Amino acid sequence: MLPADLVLRSRRVVTPEGVRPAAVYIRKGKIERLGPADEAGTRWPLIDCKDAVLMPGIVDTHVHINEPGRTEWEGFATATQSAAAGGVTTLVDMPLNSVPATTTREALRAKVKAARGRTYVDVGFWGGVVPGNAGELGGLIEDGVLGFKAFLVPSGVDEFPHVGEADLREAMPVLAQRGAVLLVHAELPGPIDAAAGVWEGADADGLREYDRYLRSRPDAAEVEAVELLVRLCRELGCRIHIVHISSAEVLPVLRRARAEGLPITAETCPHYLTFAAEEISDGAVAFKCAPPIRSRENRERLWEALRDGVIDLVATDHSPCPPAMKKIDSGDFRGAWGGIASLQLALPAVWTEARQRGFTAENLAEWMCAAPARLAGLADRKGRIAPGYDADFVIWDPEASFEVDAERLHHCHKVTPYAGRTLFGVVRHTLLRGETVYRNGEIIGLPDGRLLTTEQR
């Protein structure tokens, strides 16, 4: 038996076979083997987790890091420190909000250059599908993007225009031929344009009304978009992933697509599983996201879809911006940036709600570790505690709680709808390839995350 570099022992290790006492042996950054918990002695360095949960490091496949170009919104250093503090050991960066957007090979090189030497966790990249860039897609795959993202409605930034059906028909065969997945922001402009009248005549108080904002992004926008994507998936054979589902009205469409055997997966986000429209005060623009947070009844249907496997995974859609863009002073829901910063809080936010509904740490490991790793093509090394996998771990206490203090968050700006909320599930320790990157409130060491592009894969 070769010597281990480190052994982790816990009474609650989340393995593919279930939660059990075990010792996990690490050598050269990889999991070498699992053994009985009482086998680990003092022969090698030992972290004794006792009753804390030892889970695979979280894989967050929906993170907006806005460097280069808009680093003042969020950069690689702040985002990946926030990730480490939340037990996230791998994240995948979305292709928009940076300048340039990651829609060409040259832009990907600029993104990689900006990230190199600044990441505290491993980072992969999605490419973007925009009108007219179908000729770039093959090269982006060769350079190592993990898949592609497209918007069916305006994205909020000019550098990343939305696509229509004709653009999808040009891009999707290219992706299908290469086996690449297309992630889609699934809202169509038609229903949103039809609902725009809700803002007519609104004075300053009217612009603060959450109900107006909710009515301005109707369920129909999501339903019609998913119906379009199902039809194109059936015809063109391209893998589709629906990001950030907020409307439970799309679930019957997804169930039918699954029954048909179409290669379609879906995600929702911590904020859709935590908050409800009835609880959002007028002017509380920290809650603004697109698509919007909907009703309590809608939230419970999303939870049931996770239980049934109709929704595959949970990802943050971490989308920060400077406070002025969030319209904190005026509370203007129409003008505020639509994004929620939650990278550091995803595990406790989801666990707080999950535990009340009878879910377990095994469920979290599937939704937030294994399933995202499969989506990103990283399932051979990330998202499981098993021999041969990267020694990426989060050690967390499911019984402990804390009150969210925004000033203690590591991401660039501290605006968050979770401020003041009591959450269960305290992250104690995060390890990346067997090395500690976060422990008990402190970032440990220098940025040593890898960039998951072709040159490092």
VENJOVEN-V373518 format. One record per pair of residues at least 4 apart in sequence whose ideal C-beta (glycine too) atoms are under 6 Angstrom apart, sorted by the first residue. I is the first residue (numbers start at 1). J is the second residue. Records with the same first field share a line. If there is no record, write none. Layout:
I=J ; J
//
This chain:
4=25 ; 27 ; 44
5=26 ; 27
6=26 ; 45 ; 434
7=23 ; 25 ; 40 ; 44 ; 46
8=24 ; 47 ; 54
9=23 ; 37 ; 40 ; 48
10=49 ; 54
11=21 ; 51
12=19 ; 53
13=22 ; 54
14=19 ; 55 ; 361 ; 365
15=385
16=384 ; 386
19=362
21=37
22=34 ; 37
23=35 ; 37 ; 39 ; 40
24=34
25=32 ; 33
26=391 ; 434
27=32
29=391 ; 433 ; 434
30=391
31=387 ; 389 ; 391
33=387
35=39
40=46
49=54 ; 395
52=395 ; 397
53=361 ; 396 ; 398
54=393 ; 395
55=365 ; 394
56=369 ; 383 ; 384 ; 385
57=89 ; 392 ; 393 ; 394
58=87 ; 88 ; 368 ; 369
59=90 ; 369 ; 372 ; 373 ; 382 ; 383
60=88 ; 91 ; 315 ; 316
61=92 ; 315 ; 372 ; 375 ; 376
62=315 ; 316 ; 317
63=91 ; 93 ; 318
64=94 ; 97 ; 319
65=74 ; 76 ; 79 ; 93
66=70 ; 73 ; 74 ; 97 ; 98
67=71 ; 75 ; 76 ; 114
68=98 ; 110 ; 114
69=98 ; 99
70=97
71=75
73=320 ; 321
74=78 ; 79 ; 320 ; 412
76=80 ; 115 ; 118 ; 119
77=118
78=411 ; 412
80=119 ; 120 ; 121 ; 449
81=120 ; 410 ; 443
82=343 ; 344 ; 410 ; 411
83=88 ; 91 ; 121 ; 343
84=120 ; 121 ; 430 ; 437 ; 438
85=344 ; 410 ; 438
86=343 ; 344 ; 346 ; 347
87=347 ; 394 ; 427 ; 430
89=121 ; 392 ; 432
90=122 ; 382
91=123
92=124 ; 126 ; 146 ; 376
93=125
94=126 ; 149
95=101 ; 102 ; 126 ; 127 ; 128 ; 149
96=101 ; 155 ; 157 ; 160
97=157
99=159
100=107
101=128 ; 159 ; 160
102=107 ; 108 ; 111 ; 127 ; 128
103=107 ; 128 ; 130 ; 133
104=136
105=139 ; 140 ; 143
108=143
112=451 ; 453
115=119 ; 123 ; 451
118=447
119=123 ; 447 ; 449
120=437 ; 447 ; 449
121=432 ; 449
122=449 ; 450 ; 452
123=449 ; 451
124=146 ; 452
125=145
126=147 ; 149
127=140 ; 145 ; 148
128=149
129=148 ; 150 ; 171
130=161
131=161 ; 163 ; 167
134=170 ; 171 ; 174
136=140
137=174
140=145
141=178 ; 180
143=454
144=453 ; 454
146=376 ; 377
147=180 ; 181
148=182
149=183
150=163 ; 184
151=155 ; 162 ; 185
152=162 ; 188 ; 225
153=162 ; 187 ; 189
154=162
155=160
163=167 ; 168
168=172 ; 232
172=176 ; 236 ; 238
173=236
175=180 ; 182 ; 238
176=236 ; 237 ; 238
181=239 ; 241
182=238 ; 240
183=241 ; 243
184=229
185=243
186=222 ; 225 ; 226 ; 242
187=221 ; 222 ; 225 ; 291
188=221 ; 224 ; 225
189=193
191=218 ; 220 ; 221
192=221
195=216 ; 218
198=212 ; 215 ; 216
199=334
202=206 ; 207
207=332 ; 334
208=282 ; 283 ; 331
209=282
210=280 ; 282
213=333
214=277 ; 292
217=291 ; 292
219=223 ; 247 ; 249
220=224
222=247 ; 250 ; 291
223=249 ; 250
226=250 ; 253
227=253
229=233 ; 240
230=257
232=236
233=240 ; 262 ; 264
234=262
239=263
240=264
241=265
242=266
243=267
244=269 ; 317
245=250 ; 266 ; 268
246=272 ; 291 ; 294
248=298 ; 301 ; 302
251=305 ; 310
254=266 ; 310
255=310
257=262 ; 264
265=312
266=311 ; 312
267=313 ; 315
268=272 ; 302 ; 311
269=317
270=274 ; 342 ; 346 ; 349 ; 350
271=275 ; 340
272=302
273=353
274=349 ; 353
275=293
276=296 ; 299
277=293 ; 294 ; 295
278=296
280=284 ; 287
283=331
285=326 ; 327 ; 331 ; 333 ; 336
286=415 ; 417
287=417
288=333 ; 336 ; 338
289=338 ; 340
290=338
294=298
303=357
305=310 ; 311
306=311
312=371
313=367 ; 371 ; 372
314=350 ; 367 ; 368
316=342 ; 343 ; 346
318=341 ; 342 ; 343
319=339
320=341 ; 411 ; 413
321=325 ; 326 ; 337
323=328 ; 415
325=337
326=336 ; 337 ; 415
327=332 ; 335 ; 336
332=336
341=411 ; 416
342=346
344=409
345=349 ; 418
347=351 ; 425
348=352 ; 423 ; 425
350=354
351=355 ; 424 ; 425
352=423 ; 424
354=359
359=363
364=368
365=369
366=370 ; 371
367=371
369=383
370=383 ; 384
373=378 ; 379 ; 382 ; 383
374=379
378=382
381=389 ; 390
382=390
384=389
390=433
391=433 ; 434
392=432
393=431
394=430
395=428 ; 429
396=425 ; 427
397=426
398=425
400=426
401=422 ; 424
402=426
403=422
404=418 ; 419 ; 421
406=414 ; 416 ; 419
407=414
409=414
429=439
430=437 ; 438
431=436
432=437
436=444
437=444
438=443
439=444
450=456
451=456
452=457
//
